[in-house]
Amino acid sequence: MILLALHREGDRRFRIVELQDDGSRAYIEGDALYTHITGSGDNLLTYVEIMRRALATAPQVLLLGTAGGALATELSRRGTEVTAVDDMAWAFIAARRWFQLPDQVECVHADALAYLGTTTRRWSGIAVDVFRGVEIPDHFMTLEFGAVLLRALEPGGVIAWNVADGPASWTVAWVARAMKQIGLVPQLIQVADDEWSNTVVVCRSPR
């Protein structure tokens, strides 16, 4: 394994590594694997592929949380207009330098909740992939966040929210309940990537 970059931001520690046996690259915070791509930039994580499929028919997608940008890359390569928001500017530098994030992806350095609270734009798809390690920060686990998500979603649009836990977990139950409270019907899709377990909560708004 080759260490390509090491970055610290406050108490957070990030590594970019390249695997010598196949040339794939990974974006890791602590022990949490956020991004894994082939040498040609193709995604290798199942949860990212599940989110891509859920958002495949959306012509414009807002991505909250970027990491190495694998989801943004997969969507952009298929013609989707992608706006990526992250509170860490270094994530965009890493995604472009080591993970082949396309130039046409719009990158916004901002806290996701603050950005949604001020923007008047709307998207046909929204991906929520915000973490500190494997935990969703507290300010996203609020009814306020659910309300601003809905406001930014076009009628008939789709939300795909990644949770780093199984479908029976408290966190998944909270996200599903929050989506119901804003009038959406959640579908839970369980994902297993080696030792990692995720649930993607997918919701569509009425037209």
N, C-alpha and C positions, 0 to 999 in steps of 0.2 A: 504494500500500500504506500502510495506517494502522497505526502501532505502538500497540497497546492497553496493553501492559505489558512491562516488562523486569525480570527477576529474576536475581540472582546468589546462588549458594549454594556457598561455597568457590571452587573453580576452574571451576565450571559456570555457564554463561550461558544463560538461557532468554528467548525472545521469544514474545509473543502478537501476531499481526498479523491485520488484516482486509483482504481484497482488495477494492479499490474497484469493480472491474468487476462482481462478482457477489455481494458481501457475505459470501463464505465466510470462515472463520476457521481459522488454523493455529497449532499449538503446536510450537515449534522449539527444539531444544537445539543450539547451535553451528550446524552445517550439516545436522543430522539432523531430518527432518520426522517428528514422532510422531503428530500428530493433524491432520486436515483435515475440516471439516464445512461443510455449507451454512448459510445464514442461519437456517434452521428447525431446525438441529441434527442433520441427517441425515449419516451418515458418507460420506466420499468416497474413502477408501483401501481398495484391494482386499484387502490382508492382513487388515484389521480385519473385512471382510465374510467372508473365508474362516474366520477364527476364530469369528465369530458362527454361521456355518452348522455348524461342527464341534460347537459347544456348544448348539445350538438345542434339543435334547431334554432337556437337563439342567435340572431345576427349581431347583437352587441352584448358583451358580457363585462360585468364589473367583478373583478377578483379582489377580495379583501384578504390580504396575507399572501406574500409572494414566494418567500424562500428562494429556491433556485429557479423558479419560474416554469417548471415543467408543464403545468396545466395551461398557463398563458401561451407557451410555445405551441403546444398541441392544438389549441383552439385557433391561434393566429395562423398557423400553417394551413388550416382548413378554411380560411377566409373570414373568420370571426373578427370583429373589431373589439379589441380587448383594452380595458382600462385596469391597470394593476395599482393597488393602493397598499403601502406598507409604511409602518412608522420607523423603519430603519433604512436609511438611504443606502447603506452598504449592501443590502439585499439586491438592489437593482444592479449595482456594480458587479456583484458576484454572478448574478443571473446572465448578464450580458457577456462577461469575460469568460466564464467557465461552463455555462449551461446553454449557450446559443439562443438566448432570448432575442427574438426578432426586433429590428429597429422600429417596426410599426406599432409595437405594443406601447401604449401610453403609460408612463410610470408617474405616479403621484406619491410624493413623500408626505405622509400625513397619518395621523391616527384615524382608523377606519370610522369610528363612531363620530368623531369631530367632522370628518369629511362628509359623511352622510347627513349630518346636521346642518350643513351649510349649502350643499349642492342642490341645484334645481333640476339636474339631469335625471333621466330615467333609462333603465336598461331592460332588455328582454330576458336577461339571465343574470343572476348574482351568485357567485361562489363565495362561501364563507370558510376560510381556512386559517383562522387566527389562533396562535398558541404562544405560550411561554413554556418551553419544554413540551410536555404532553397535556398541559392544562390550558383550558380556555380562560383568558383573563376575566376577572369579575365584571368589568364594565360592559362586557358583551352578553353576560347572563342576566339581562334586565329586560323589562317590557319596553323600555325606551328604545333599546336597540331593535327589537322586533318591529316597533312602529316605524322607525326610520328606514328599515329594510323594505317594508311594504310600500312606503311612500316612493322609494327609488325604483320600484319594480313596475314595469308596464303591465297593463291588463293582459292576461294570458301568459305572463312570464313565469320563469322557473327559478327557484332557489335550491342550491345544492350546498348543504352545510356538513363539513367533515368534523367528526368527533372521534378522538383517539381513545375509544372504549367500545365495549360490546353493547348490543341493543338493549340489554336488561339493566344497564347502568343508570345511576341517578342523572348523570349529565345528559345522556341521550333522551331520557324521559322528560327532562326539563326543556330541552330544545324542541322536542315534539309537541309538548304542551304549549310552549310559547308560540309556535307556528299555528296551532289550532286557535289560540286566542286572537290572532290577527286574521282569522278567517280562512286559513289554508289547511289542506289535508296532507299530513306528512306520510311519506313512505320510507320505511327503514330498510337500508341495504347493508347487510353485514359483509365486511371485507377482512380477509386474512392475508397478510404479506409476511411470510415466514413467521417470526415470533411476534409480529405486530398485529394488533386487532383494532380495526376501525369500524365505525358505522357512518354511512353517508345518509343524511336525512334530506329527502327530495320532496319539494312541494311545488305545486303549480297554482297560480292565481286564476280566478275565473276571468273570462273575457268580458 
